[in-house]
């Protein structure tokens, strides 16, 4: 299985972020909010937002790297292709890796359950 995060799997354009904010559904967790919207592509895409409330640039970049790695390693957890926007909350910076992974997987499974309703 390919675990790379290819450039096309990243949401980079401001217009894509804005569209996702306006049209997407939300899952609010304790450590981050996930905005999601099914896409018509053959792959899922990820965008990460970490505010300055999380910490300095080094800490924000570390949080972004950890969240991108979770997406990259757990692509198979997504049942269908969709755009995900993860908005980190300030408490996320002190979270252990295994706890962050469990919260991420909980959020992803909640997305699938919410669509079934």
Biopython code that builds the backbone (N, CA, C, O; Angstrom):
import numpy as np
from Bio.PDB.StructureBuilder import StructureBuilder

atoms = [
    (1, "UNK", "N", (0.838, -1.193, 0.000)),
    (1, "UNK", "CA", (0.000, 0.000, 0.000)),
    (1, "UNK", "C", (0.881, 1.253, 0.000)),
    (1, "UNK", "O", (1.882, 1.326, 0.713)),
    (2, "UNK", "N", (0.495, 2.211, -0.795)),
    (2, "UNK", "CA", (1.235, 3.463, -0.910)),
    (2, "UNK", "C", (0.857, 4.388, 0.246)),
    (2, "UNK", "O", (-0.306, 4.757, 0.404)),
    (3, "UNK", "N", (1.856, 4.756, 1.049)),
    (3, "UNK", "CA", (1.569, 5.610, 2.202)),
    (3, "UNK", "C", (2.033, 7.049, 2.011)),
    (3, "UNK", "O", (2.043, 7.835, 2.958)),
    (4, "UNK", "N", (2.409, 7.384, 0.807)),
    (4, "UNK", "CA", (2.835, 8.759, 0.577)),
    (4, "UNK", "C", (1.630, 9.691, 0.569)),
    (4, "UNK", "O", (0.501, 9.262, 0.330)),
    (5, "UNK", "N", (1.880, 10.953, 0.830)),
    (5, "UNK", "CA", (0.857, 11.982, 0.681)),
    (5, "UNK", "C", (1.234, 12.763, -0.579)),
    (5, "UNK", "O", (2.053, 13.681, -0.544)),
    (6, "UNK", "N", (0.621, 12.376, -1.671)),
    (6, "UNK", "CA", (0.936, 12.987, -2.961)),
    (6, "UNK", "C", (0.455, 14.440, -2.971)),
    (6, "UNK", "O", (-0.475, 14.792, -2.246)),
    (7, "UNK", "N", (1.087, 15.280, -3.790)),
    (7, "UNK", "CA", (0.696, 16.700, -3.838)),
    (7, "UNK", "C", (-0.783, 16.913, -4.157)),
    (7, "UNK", "O", (-1.403, 17.835, -3.627)),
    (8, "UNK", "N", (-1.351, 16.073, -5.013)),
    (8, "UNK", "CA", (-2.763, 16.248, -5.360)),
    (8, "UNK", "C", (-3.689, 15.862, -4.210)),
    (8, "UNK", "O", (-4.883, 16.161, -4.255)),
    (9, "UNK", "N", (-3.159, 15.202, -3.182)),
    (9, "UNK", "CA", (-3.970, 14.824, -2.027)),
    (9, "UNK", "C", (-4.025, 15.923, -0.970)),
    (9, "UNK", "O", (-4.654, 15.751, 0.075)),
    (10, "UNK", "N", (-3.380, 17.033, -1.233)),
    (10, "UNK", "CA", (-3.411, 18.158, -0.306)),
    (10, "UNK", "C", (-4.346, 19.239, -0.829)),
    (10, "UNK", "O", (-4.394, 19.515, -2.027)),
    (11, "UNK", "N", (-5.078, 19.837, 0.082)),
    (11, "UNK", "CA", (-5.906, 20.994, -0.275)),
    (11, "UNK", "C", (-5.030, 22.216, -0.046)),
    (11, "UNK", "O", (-4.580, 22.462, 1.073)),
    (12, "UNK", "N", (-4.791, 22.975, -1.096)),
    (12, "UNK", "CA", (-3.883, 24.112, -0.994)),
    (12, "UNK", "C", (-4.524, 25.440, -1.375)),
    (12, "UNK", "O", (-4.154, 26.484, -0.836)),
    (13, "UNK", "N", (-5.472, 25.410, -2.290)),
    (13, "UNK", "CA", (-6.058, 26.656, -2.783)),
    (13, "UNK", "C", (-7.024, 27.252, -1.767)),
    (13, "UNK", "O", (-7.796, 26.537, -1.128)),
    (14, "UNK", "N", (-6.968, 28.555, -1.633)),
    (14, "UNK", "CA", (-7.868, 29.262, -0.736)),
    (14, "UNK", "C", (-9.323, 29.036, -1.135)),
    (14, "UNK", "O", (-10.196, 28.937, -0.273)),
    (15, "UNK", "N", (-9.586, 28.953, -2.433)),
    (15, "UNK", "CA", (-10.957, 28.734, -2.903)),
    (15, "UNK", "C", (-11.473, 27.358, -2.456)),
    (15, "UNK", "O", (-12.653, 27.219, -2.135)),
    (16, "UNK", "N", (-10.607, 26.349, -2.432)),
    (16, "UNK", "CA", (-11.008, 25.022, -1.958)),
    (16, "UNK", "C", (-11.306, 25.041, -0.461)),
    (16, "UNK", "O", (-12.272, 24.430, -0.004)),
    (17, "UNK", "N", (-10.463, 25.753, 0.302)),
    (17, "UNK", "CA", (-10.693, 25.874, 1.745)),
    (17, "UNK", "C", (-12.027, 26.577, 2.005)),
    (17, "UNK", "O", (-12.817, 26.131, 2.837)),
    (18, "UNK", "N", (-12.270, 27.671, 1.295)),
    (18, "UNK", "CA", (-13.506, 28.438, 1.485)),
    (18, "UNK", "C", (-14.735, 27.611, 1.130)),
    (18, "UNK", "O", (-15.726, 27.627, 1.860)),
    (19, "UNK", "N", (-14.676, 26.887, 0.013)),
    (19, "UNK", "CA", (-15.795, 26.046, -0.408)),
    (19, "UNK", "C", (-16.076, 24.967, 0.635)),
    (19, "UNK", "O", (-17.232, 24.683, 0.950)),
    (20, "UNK", "N", (-15.016, 24.375, 1.162)),
    (20, "UNK", "CA", (-15.170, 23.328, 2.177)),
    (20, "UNK", "C", (-15.766, 23.890, 3.468)),
    (20, "UNK", "O", (-16.623, 23.254, 4.080)),
    (21, "UNK", "N", (-15.316, 25.083, 3.887)),
    (21, "UNK", "CA", (-15.880, 25.735, 5.069)),
    (21, "UNK", "C", (-17.378, 25.972, 4.911)),
    (21, "UNK", "O", (-18.155, 25.739, 5.837)),
    (22, "UNK", "N", (-17.775, 26.439, 3.724)),
    (22, "UNK", "CA", (-19.183, 26.806, 3.502)),
    (22, "UNK", "C", (-20.087, 25.604, 3.271)),
    (22, "UNK", "O", (-21.194, 25.553, 3.809)),
    (23, "UNK", "N", (-19.633, 24.637, 2.480)),
    (23, "UNK", "CA", (-20.494, 23.535, 2.050)),
    (23, "UNK", "C", (-20.339, 22.260, 2.876)),
    (23, "UNK", "O", (-21.218, 21.399, 2.844)),
    (24, "UNK", "N", (-19.244, 22.124, 3.610)),
    (24, "UNK", "CA", (-18.948, 20.866, 4.294)),
    (24, "UNK", "C", (-19.743, 20.647, 5.562)),
    (24, "UNK", "O", (-20.243, 21.588, 6.177)),
    (25, "UNK", "N", (-19.849, 19.382, 5.940)),
    (25, "UNK", "CA", (-20.439, 18.996, 7.224)),
    (25, "UNK", "C", (-19.327, 18.948, 8.256)),
    (25, "UNK", "O", (-18.150, 18.844, 7.910)),
    (26, "UNK", "N", (-19.709, 19.024, 9.531)),
    (26, "UNK", "CA", (-18.700, 19.101, 10.585)),
    (26, "UNK", "C", (-18.835, 17.994, 11.619)),
    (26, "UNK", "O", (-19.928, 17.556, 11.979)),
    (27, "UNK", "N", (-17.659, 17.565, 12.078)),
    (27, "UNK", "CA", (-17.573, 16.700, 13.249)),
    (27, "UNK", "C", (-16.726, 17.463, 14.250)),
    (27, "UNK", "O", (-15.578, 17.806, 13.970)),
    (28, "UNK", "N", (-17.293, 17.726, 15.414)),
    (28, "UNK", "CA", (-16.553, 18.464, 16.442)),
    (28, "UNK", "C", (-16.089, 17.503, 17.513)),
    (28, "UNK", "O", (-16.890, 16.889, 18.218)),
    (29, "UNK", "N", (-14.787, 17.388, 17.619)),
    (29, "UNK", "CA", (-14.187, 16.535, 18.637)),
    (29, "UNK", "C", (-13.546, 17.391, 19.712)),
    (29, "UNK", "O", (-13.608, 18.620, 19.668)),
    (30, "UNK", "N", (-12.943, 16.739, 20.659)),
    (30, "UNK", "CA", (-12.321, 17.455, 21.767)),
    (30, "UNK", "C", (-11.058, 18.205, 21.323)),
    (30, "UNK", "O", (-10.791, 19.312, 21.792)),
    (31, "UNK", "N", (-10.289, 17.599, 20.422)),
    (31, "UNK", "CA", (-9.003, 18.169, 20.054)),
    (31, "UNK", "C", (-8.967, 18.806, 18.673)),
    (31, "UNK", "O", (-8.063, 19.587, 18.376)),
    (32, "UNK", "N", (-9.933, 18.485, 17.833)),
    (32, "UNK", "CA", (-9.994, 19.110, 16.520)),
    (32, "UNK", "C", (-11.392, 18.972, 15.944)),
    (32, "UNK", "O", (-12.186, 18.131, 16.366)),
    (33, "UNK", "N", (-11.663, 19.820, 14.972)),
    (33, "UNK", "CA", (-12.907, 19.772, 14.214)),
    (33, "UNK", "C", (-12.562, 19.283, 12.817)),
    (33, "UNK", "O", (-11.566, 19.702, 12.227)),
    (34, "UNK", "N", (-13.391, 18.398, 12.299)),
    (34, "UNK", "CA", (-13.183, 17.904, 10.937)),
    (34, "UNK", "C", (-14.339, 18.390, 10.074)),
    (34, "UNK", "O", (-15.502, 18.107, 10.363)),
    (35, "UNK", "N", (-14.017, 19.114, 9.026)),
    (35, "UNK", "CA", (-15.008, 19.533, 8.037)),
    (35, "UNK", "C", (-14.818, 18.603, 6.851)),
    (35, "UNK", "O", (-13.702, 18.448, 6.354)),
    (36, "UNK", "N", (-15.888, 17.989, 6.397)),
    (36, "UNK", "CA", (-15.757, 16.990, 5.335)),
    (36, "UNK", "C", (-16.830, 17.167, 4.277)),
    (36, "UNK", "O", (-17.933, 17.647, 4.541)),
    (37, "UNK", "N", (-16.466, 16.762, 3.073)),
    (37, "UNK", "CA", (-17.363, 16.872, 1.932)),
    (37, "UNK", "C", (-16.940, 15.819, 0.910)),
    (37, "UNK", "O", (-15.777, 15.791, 0.508)),
    (38, "UNK", "N", (-17.859, 14.954, 0.482)),
    (38, "UNK", "CA", (-17.490, 13.961, -0.536)),
    (38, "UNK", "C", (-17.032, 14.667, -1.815)),
    (38, "UNK", "O", (-17.557, 15.717, -2.186)),
    (39, "UNK", "N", (-16.041, 14.065, -2.477)),
    (39, "UNK", "CA", (-15.575, 14.628, -3.740)),
    (39, "UNK", "C", (-15.742, 13.597, -4.856)),
    (39, "UNK", "O", (-16.004, 12.424, -4.588)),
    (40, "UNK", "N", (-15.592, 14.027, -6.081)),
    (40, "UNK", "CA", (-15.753, 13.151, -7.243)),
    (40, "UNK", "C", (-14.418, 12.675, -7.789)),
    (40, "UNK", "O", (-14.329, 12.264, -8.946)),
    (41, "UNK", "N", (-13.395, 12.726, -6.974)),
    (41, "UNK", "CA", (-12.065, 12.312, -7.403)),
    (41, "UNK", "C", (-11.848, 10.848, -7.034)),
    (41, "UNK", "O", (-12.677, 10.246, -6.351)),
    (42, "UNK", "N", (-10.755, 10.288, -7.477)),
    (42, "UNK", "CA", (-10.451, 8.894, -7.148)),
    (42, "UNK", "C", (-9.620, 8.790, -5.869)),
    (42, "UNK", "O", (-9.143, 7.706, -5.534)),
    (43, "UNK", "N", (-9.444, 9.888, -5.161)),
    (43, "UNK", "CA", (-8.651, 9.918, -3.937)),
    (43, "UNK", "C", (-9.218, 10.978, -3.000)),
    (43, "UNK", "O", (-9.921, 11.893, -3.428)),
    (44, "UNK", "N", (-8.904, 10.840, -1.721)),
    (44, "UNK", "CA", (-9.307, 11.833, -0.729)),
    (44, "UNK", "C", (-8.240, 12.921, -0.652)),
    (44, "UNK", "O", (-7.081, 12.701, -1.004)),
    (45, "UNK", "N", (-8.653, 14.101, -0.186)),
    (45, "UNK", "CA", (-7.715, 15.209, -0.039)),
    (45, "UNK", "C", (-7.783, 15.734, 1.397)),
    (45, "UNK", "O", (-8.800, 15.586, 2.075)),
    (46, "UNK", "N", (-6.690, 16.346, 1.848)),
    (46, "UNK", "CA", (-6.587, 16.830, 3.218)),
    (46, "UNK", "C", (-6.096, 18.271, 3.250)),
    (46, "UNK", "O", (-5.207, 18.667, 2.497)),
    (47, "UNK", "N", (-6.701, 19.038, 4.144)),
    (47, "UNK", "CA", (-6.229, 20.371, 4.480)),
    (47, "UNK", "C", (-6.141, 20.455, 5.994)),
    (47, "UNK", "O", (-6.977, 19.886, 6.695)),
    (48, "UNK", "N", (-5.148, 21.153, 6.500)),
    (48, "UNK", "CA", (-4.954, 21.269, 7.950)),
    (48, "UNK", "C", (-4.856, 22.744, 8.306)),
    (48, "UNK", "O", (-4.134, 23.505, 7.661)),
    (49, "UNK", "N", (-5.594, 23.140, 9.346)),
    (49, "UNK", "CA", (-5.562, 24.514, 9.843)),
    (49, "UNK", "C", (-5.185, 24.464, 11.316)),
    (49, "UNK", "O", (-5.826, 23.774, 12.109)),
    (50, "UNK", "N", (-4.136, 25.203, 11.675)),
    (50, "UNK", "CA", (-3.694, 25.281, 13.066)),
    (50, "UNK", "C", (-3.516, 26.758, 13.396)),
    (50, "UNK", "O", (-2.674, 27.437, 12.807)),
    (51, "UNK", "N", (-4.310, 27.250, 14.337)),
    (51, "UNK", "CA", (-4.261, 28.678, 14.654)),
    (51, "UNK", "C", (-3.070, 29.019, 15.547)),
    (51, "UNK", "O", (-2.409, 28.134, 16.091)),
    (52, "UNK", "N", (-2.814, 30.296, 15.683)),
    (52, "UNK", "CA", (-1.705, 30.755, 16.522)),
    (52, "UNK", "C", (-1.946, 30.486, 18.000)),
    (52, "UNK", "O", (-1.019, 30.567, 18.807)),
    (53, "UNK", "N", (-3.187, 30.166, 18.359)),
    (53, "UNK", "CA", (-3.482, 29.835, 19.755)),
    (53, "UNK", "C", (-2.829, 28.520, 20.174)),
    (53, "UNK", "O", (-2.654, 28.261, 21.364)),
    (54, "UNK", "N", (-2.474, 27.700, 19.200)),
    (54, "UNK", "CA", (-1.839, 26.420, 19.489)),
    (54, "UNK", "C", (-0.414, 26.631, 19.974)),
    (54, "UNK", "O", (0.065, 25.886, 20.829)),
    (55, "UNK", "N", (0.260, 27.624, 19.447)),
    (55, "UNK", "CA", (1.631, 27.889, 19.870)),
    (55, "UNK", "C", (2.400, 28.611, 18.784)),
    (55, "UNK", "O", (1.821, 29.152, 17.842)),
    (56, "UNK", "N", (3.721, 28.608, 18.934)),
    (56, "UNK", "CA", (4.576, 29.244, 17.950)),
    (56, "UNK", "C", (4.637, 28.438, 16.664)),
    (56, "UNK", "O", (4.013, 27.382, 16.549)),
    (57, "UNK", "N", (5.391, 28.942, 15.704)),
    (57, "UNK", "CA", (5.463, 28.310, 14.386)),
    (57, "UNK", "C", (5.975, 26.874, 14.470)),
    (57, "UNK", "O", (5.467, 25.997, 13.771)),
    (58, "UNK", "N", (6.959, 26.628, 15.302)),
    (58, "UNK", "CA", (7.521, 25.275, 15.428)),
    (58, "UNK", "C", (6.455, 24.308, 15.931)),
    (58, "UNK", "O", (6.315, 23.205, 15.404)),
    (59, "UNK", "N", (5.718, 24.714, 16.932)),
    (59, "UNK", "CA", (4.664, 23.849, 17.494)),
    (59, "UNK", "C", (3.524, 23.637, 16.496)),
    (59, "UNK", "O", (3.016, 22.525, 16.359)),
    (60, "UNK", "N", (3.128, 24.696, 15.806)),
    (60, "UNK", "CA", (2.054, 24.569, 14.802)),
    (60, "UNK", "C", (2.460, 23.631, 13.675)),
    (60, "UNK", "O", (1.663, 22.803, 13.233)),
    (61, "UNK", "N", (3.694, 23.760, 13.211)),
    (61, "UNK", "CA", (4.172, 22.888, 12.138)),
    (61, "UNK", "C", (4.255, 21.434, 12.593)),
    (61, "UNK", "O", (3.978, 20.522, 11.814)),
    (62, "UNK", "N", (4.631, 21.218, 13.840)),
    (62, "UNK", "CA", (4.689, 19.863, 14.390)),
    (62, "UNK", "C", (3.288, 19.238, 14.414)),
    (62, "UNK", "O", (3.113, 18.075, 14.052)),
    (63, "UNK", "N", (2.301, 20.019, 14.839)),
    (63, "UNK", "CA", (0.919, 19.530, 14.865)),
    (63, "UNK", "C", (0.445, 19.207, 13.451)),
    (63, "UNK", "O", (-0.197, 18.180, 13.229)),
    (64, "UNK", "N", (0.760, 20.081, 12.496)),
    (64, "UNK", "CA", (0.369, 19.831, 11.101)),
    (64, "UNK", "C", (1.006, 18.556, 10.568)),
    (64, "UNK", "O", (0.343, 17.762, 9.901)),
    (65, "UNK", "N", (2.285, 18.357, 10.857)),
    (65, "UNK", "CA", (2.976, 17.148, 10.400)),
    (65, "UNK", "C", (2.337, 15.892, 10.986)),
    (65, "UNK", "O", (2.156, 14.897, 10.284)),
    (66, "UNK", "N", (1.997, 15.942, 12.267)),
    (66, "UNK", "CA", (1.374, 14.783, 12.916)),
    (66, "UNK", "C", (0.007, 14.476, 12.315)),
    (66, "UNK", "O", (-0.327, 13.310, 12.104)),
    (67, "UNK", "N", (-0.786, 15.509, 12.036)),
    (67, "UNK", "CA", (-2.115, 15.289, 11.459)),
    (67, "UNK", "C", (-2.020, 14.784, 10.019)),
    (67, "UNK", "O", (-2.795, 13.915, 9.619)),
    (68, "UNK", "N", (-1.089, 15.314, 9.245)),
    (68, "UNK", "CA", (-0.897, 14.814, 7.878)),
    (68, "UNK", "C", (-0.443, 13.359, 7.898)),
    (68, "UNK", "O", (-0.874, 12.559, 7.067)),
    (69, "UNK", "N", (0.424, 13.019, 8.840)),
    (69, "UNK", "CA", (0.900, 11.636, 8.945)),
    (69, "UNK", "C", (-0.257, 10.694, 9.293)),
    (69, "UNK", "O", (-0.334, 9.588, 8.759)),
    (70, "UNK", "N", (-1.149, 11.120, 10.175)),
    (70, "UNK", "CA", (-2.313, 10.291, 10.510)),
    (70, "UNK", "C", (-3.176, 10.040, 9.282)),
    (70, "UNK", "O", (-3.601, 8.911, 9.038)),
    (71, "UNK", "N", (-3.431, 11.079, 8.518)),
    (71, "UNK", "CA", (-4.216, 10.936, 7.292)),
    (71, "UNK", "C", (-3.522, 9.976, 6.331)),
    (71, "UNK", "O", (-4.149, 9.080, 5.766)),
    (72, "UNK", "N", (-2.236, 10.176, 6.158)),
    (72, "UNK", "CA", (-1.448, 9.386, 5.216)),
    (72, "UNK", "C", (-1.430, 7.907, 5.600)),
    (72, "UNK", "O", (-1.568, 7.041, 4.736)),
    (73, "UNK", "N", (-1.263, 7.619, 6.872)),
    (73, "UNK", "CA", (-1.173, 6.228, 7.326)),
    (73, "UNK", "C", (-2.519, 5.532, 7.445)),
    (73, "UNK", "O", (-2.587, 4.303, 7.475)),
    (74, "UNK", "N", (-3.579, 6.306, 7.511)),
    (74, "UNK", "CA", (-4.911, 5.723, 7.722)),
    (74, "UNK", "C", (-5.879, 6.052, 6.591)),
    (74, "UNK", "O", (-7.072, 6.243, 6.828)),
    (75, "UNK", "N", (-5.378, 6.118, 5.382)),
    (75, "UNK", "CA", (-6.235, 6.415, 4.231)),
    (75, "UNK", "C", (-7.338, 5.373, 4.069)),
    (75, "UNK", "O", (-8.450, 5.695, 3.651)),
    (76, "UNK", "N", (-7.025, 4.136, 4.402)),
    (76, "UNK", "CA", (-8.004, 3.058, 4.214)),
    (76, "UNK", "C", (-9.183, 3.183, 5.173)),
    (76, "UNK", "O", (-10.219, 2.555, 4.954)),
    (77, "UNK", "N", (-9.048, 3.978, 6.225)),
    (77, "UNK", "CA", (-10.145, 4.159, 7.177)),
    (77, "UNK", "C", (-11.297, 4.960, 6.566)),
    (77, "UNK", "O", (-12.432, 4.886, 7.037)),
    (78, "UNK", "N", (-10.997, 5.723, 5.518)),
    (78, "UNK", "CA", (-12.042, 6.493, 4.841)),
    (78, "UNK", "C", (-12.778, 5.568, 3.882)),
    (78, "UNK", "O", (-12.164, 4.955, 3.009)),
    (79, "UNK", "N", (-14.076, 5.471, 4.042)),
    (79, "UNK", "CA", (-14.874, 4.556, 3.222)),
    (79, "UNK", "C", (-15.081, 5.065, 1.803)),
    (79, "UNK", "O", (-15.210, 4.266, 0.876)),
    (80, "UNK", "N", (-15.114, 6.370, 1.621)),
    (80, "UNK", "CA", (-15.279, 6.940, 0.289)),
    (80, "UNK", "C", (-14.349, 8.127, 0.151)),
    (80, "UNK", "O", (-13.833, 8.641, 1.143)),
    (81, "UNK", "N", (-14.138, 8.561, -1.083)),
    (81, "UNK", "CA", (-13.231, 9.688, -1.292)),
    (81, "UNK", "C", (-13.930, 10.981, -0.882)),
    (81, "UNK", "O", (-15.089, 11.222, -1.221)),
    (82, "UNK", "N", (-13.204, 11.787, -0.160)),
    (82, "UNK", "CA", (-13.764, 13.040, 0.320)),
    (82, "UNK", "C", (-12.661, 14.036, 0.614)),
    (82, "UNK", "O", (-11.487, 13.682, 0.726)),
    (83, "UNK", "N", (-13.063, 15.285, 0.735)),
    (83, "UNK", "CA", (-12.153, 16.338, 1.161)),
    (83, "UNK", "C", (-12.305, 16.487, 2.666)),
    (83, "UNK", "O", (-13.417, 16.613, 3.178)),
    (84, "UNK", "N", (-11.186, 16.471, 3.366)),
    (84, "UNK", "CA", (-11.181, 16.645, 4.818)),
    (84, "UNK", "C", (-10.414, 17.903, 5.161)),
    (84, "UNK", "O", (-9.348, 18.166, 4.603)),
    (85, "UNK", "N", (-10.952, 18.668, 6.070)),
    (85, "UNK", "CA", (-10.268, 19.829, 6.610)),
    (85, "UNK", "C", (-10.217, 19.634, 8.115)),
    (85, "UNK", "O", (-11.255, 19.599, 8.777)),
    (86, "UNK", "N", (-9.018, 19.508, 8.654)),
    (86, "UNK", "CA", (-8.858, 19.310, 10.091)),
    (86, "UNK", "C", (-8.438, 20.637, 10.702)),
    (86, "UNK", "O", (-7.416, 21.212, 10.329)),
    (87, "UNK", "N", (-9.242, 21.114, 11.650)),
    (87, "UNK", "CA", (-8.963, 22.368, 12.344)),
    (87, "UNK", "C", (-8.559, 22.014, 13.765)),
    (87, "UNK", "O", (-9.387, 21.578, 14.564)),
    (88, "UNK", "N", (-7.293, 22.201, 14.074)),
    (88, "UNK", "CA", (-6.754, 21.802, 15.375)),
    (88, "UNK", "C", (-7.133, 22.807, 16.456)),
    (88, "UNK", "O", (-7.174, 24.015, 16.223)),
    (89, "UNK", "N", (-7.407, 22.278, 17.638)),
    (89, "UNK", "CA", (-7.677, 23.123, 18.804)),
    (89, "UNK", "C", (-6.410, 23.214, 19.653)),
    (89, "UNK", "O", (-5.530, 22.362, 19.528)),
    (90, "UNK", "N", (-6.300, 24.218, 20.504)),
    (90, "UNK", "CA", (-5.066, 24.417, 21.272)),
    (90, "UNK", "C", (-4.639, 23.227, 22.136)),
    (90, "UNK", "O", (-3.443, 23.042, 22.364)),
    (91, "UNK", "N", (-5.570, 22.426, 22.617)),
    (91, "UNK", "CA", (-5.221, 21.295, 23.475)),
    (91, "UNK", "C", (-4.490, 20.183, 22.737)),
    (91, "UNK", "O", (-3.916, 19.303, 23.378)),
    (92, "UNK", "N", (-4.495, 20.197, 21.432)),
    (92, "UNK", "CA", (-3.927, 19.101, 20.651)),
    (92, "UNK", "C", (-2.409, 19.005, 20.799)),
    (92, "UNK", "O", (-1.843, 17.928, 20.614)),
    (93, "UNK", "N", (-1.746, 20.100, 21.127)),
    (93, "UNK", "CA", (-0.283, 20.091, 21.133)),
    (93, "UNK", "C", (0.324, 19.191, 22.210)),
    (93, "UNK", "O", (1.433, 18.694, 22.018)),
    (94, "UNK", "N", (-0.342, 18.967, 23.309)),
    (94, "UNK", "CA", (0.216, 18.133, 24.360)),
    (94, "UNK", "C", (-0.237, 16.689, 24.299)),
    (94, "UNK", "O", (0.048, 15.914, 25.212)),
    (95, "UNK", "N", (-0.927, 16.318, 23.255)),
    (95, "UNK", "CA", (-1.517, 14.989, 23.142)),
    (95, "UNK", "C", (-0.497, 13.958, 22.674)),
    (95, "UNK", "O", (0.277, 14.224, 21.754)),
    (96, "UNK", "N", (-0.492, 12.788, 23.298)),
    (96, "UNK", "CA", (0.400, 11.703, 22.895)),
    (96, "UNK", "C", (-0.014, 11.171, 21.529)),
    (96, "UNK", "O", (-1.178, 11.282, 21.144)),
    (97, "UNK", "N", (0.922, 10.600, 20.806)),
    (97, "UNK", "CA", (0.673, 10.127, 19.440)),
    (97, "UNK", "C", (-0.432, 9.080, 19.386)),
    (97, "UNK", "O", (-1.293, 9.139, 18.508)),
    (98, "UNK", "N", (-0.424, 8.129, 20.303)),
    (98, "UNK", "CA", (-1.454, 7.079, 20.263)),
    (98, "UNK", "C", (-2.832, 7.639, 20.584)),
    (98, "UNK", "O", (-3.831, 7.165, 20.042)),
    (99, "UNK", "N", (-2.902, 8.634, 21.453)),
    (99, "UNK", "CA", (-4.191, 9.269, 21.756)),
    (99, "UNK", "C", (-4.691, 10.079, 20.567)),
    (99, "UNK", "O", (-5.880, 10.059, 20.248)),
    (100, "UNK", "N", (-3.781, 10.788, 19.915)),
    (100, "UNK", "CA", (-4.153, 11.564, 18.738)),
    (100, "UNK", "C", (-4.689, 10.638, 17.653)),
    (100, "UNK", "O", (-5.674, 10.956, 16.987)),
    (101, "UNK", "N", (-4.034, 9.487, 17.479)),
    (101, "UNK", "CA", (-4.480, 8.517, 16.479)),
    (101, "UNK", "C", (-5.873, 7.999, 16.805)),
    (101, "UNK", "O", (-6.710, 7.877, 15.912)),
    (102, "UNK", "N", (-6.131, 7.695, 18.070)),
    (102, "UNK", "CA", (-7.449, 7.170, 18.437)),
    (102, "UNK", "C", (-8.545, 8.227, 18.241)),
    (102, "UNK", "O", (-9.646, 7.891, 17.806)),
    (103, "UNK", "N", (-8.261, 9.489, 18.554)),
    (103, "UNK", "CA", (-9.242, 10.559, 18.329)),
    (103, "UNK", "C", (-9.485, 10.770, 16.829)),
    (103, "UNK", "O", (-10.612, 11.021, 16.403)),
    (104, "UNK", "N", (-8.409, 10.666, 16.035)),
    (104, "UNK", "CA", (-8.554, 10.811, 14.584)),
    (104, "UNK", "C", (-9.422, 9.687, 14.019)),
    (104, "UNK", "O", (-10.345, 9.946, 13.246)),
    (105, "UNK", "N", (-9.135, 8.453, 14.394)),
    (105, "UNK", "CA", (-9.920, 7.321, 13.891)),
    (105, "UNK", "C", (-11.369, 7.395, 14.357)),
    (105, "UNK", "O", (-12.282, 7.017, 13.624)),
    (106, "UNK", "N", (-11.577, 7.881, 15.575)),
    (106, "UNK", "CA", (-12.945, 8.074, 16.076)),
    (106, "UNK", "C", (-13.683, 9.087, 15.205)),
    (106, "UNK", "O", (-14.853, 8.895, 14.872)),
    (107, "UNK", "N", (-13.000, 10.154, 14.845)),
    (107, "UNK", "CA", (-13.617, 11.184, 13.998)),
    (107, "UNK", "C", (-13.953, 10.628, 12.623)),
    (107, "UNK", "O", (-15.036, 10.885, 12.097)),
    (108, "UNK", "N", (-13.038, 9.873, 12.038)),
    (108, "UNK", "CA", (-13.258, 9.325, 10.694)),
    (108, "UNK", "C", (-14.415, 8.329, 10.699)),
    (108, "UNK", "O", (-15.237, 8.340, 9.783)),
    (109, "UNK", "N", (-14.490, 7.479, 11.704)),
    (109, "UNK", "CA", (-15.604, 6.526, 11.758)),
    (109, "UNK", "C", (-16.917, 7.249, 12.022)),
    (109, "UNK", "O", (-17.966, 6.811, 11.549)),
    (110, "UNK", "N", (-16.877, 8.342, 12.765)),
    (110, "UNK", "CA", (-18.086, 9.126, 13.005)),
    (110, "UNK", "C", (-18.583, 9.768, 11.716)),
    (110, "UNK", "O", (-19.789, 9.919, 11.524)),
    (111, "UNK", "N", (-17.663, 10.149, 10.833)),
    (111, "UNK", "CA", (-18.057, 10.721, 9.545)),
    (111, "UNK", "C", (-18.852, 9.698, 8.745)),
    (111, "UNK", "O", (-19.884, 10.026, 8.160)),
    (112, "UNK", "N", (-18.376, 8.469, 8.721)),
    (112, "UNK", "CA", (-19.065, 7.416, 7.977)),
    (112, "UNK", "C", (-20.429, 7.113, 8.573)),
    (112, "UNK", "O", (-21.391, 6.882, 7.839)),
    (113, "UNK", "N", (-20.521, 7.112, 9.898)),
    (113, "UNK", "CA", (-21.802, 6.839, 10.550)),
    (113, "UNK", "C", (-22.784, 7.977, 10.324)),
    (113, "UNK", "O", (-23.981, 7.740, 10.165)),
    (114, "UNK", "N", (-22.291, 9.207, 10.307)),
    (114, "UNK", "CA", (-23.165, 10.364, 10.098)),
    (114, "UNK", "C", (-23.769, 10.346, 8.701)),
    (114, "UNK", "O", (-24.906, 10.778, 8.514)),
    (115, "UNK", "N", (-23.027, 9.854, 7.722)),
    (115, "UNK", "CA", (-23.530, 9.799, 6.347)),
    (115, "UNK", "C", (-24.621, 8.757, 6.189)),
    (115, "UNK", "O", (-25.492, 8.896, 5.330)),
    (116, "UNK", "N", (-24.584, 7.712, 7.010)),
    (116, "UNK", "CA", (-25.581, 6.646, 6.911)),
    (116, "UNK", "C", (-26.939, 7.073, 7.430)),
    (116, "UNK", "O", (-27.959, 6.490, 7.063)),
    (117, "UNK", "N", (-26.958, 8.086, 8.280)),
    (117, "UNK", "CA", (-28.227, 8.539, 8.866)),
    (117, "UNK", "C", (-29.063, 9.303, 7.896)),
    (117, "UNK", "O", (-30.157, 9.749, 8.241)),
]
sb = StructureBuilder()
sb.init_structure("model")
sb.init_model(0)
sb.init_chain("A")
sb.init_seg("    ")
for serial, (resi, resn, name, xyz) in enumerate(atoms, 1):
    if name == "N":
        sb.init_residue(resn, " ", resi, " ")
    sb.init_atom(name, np.array(xyz, "f"), 0.0, 1.0, " ", f" {name:<3s}", serial, name[0])
structure = sb.get_structure()
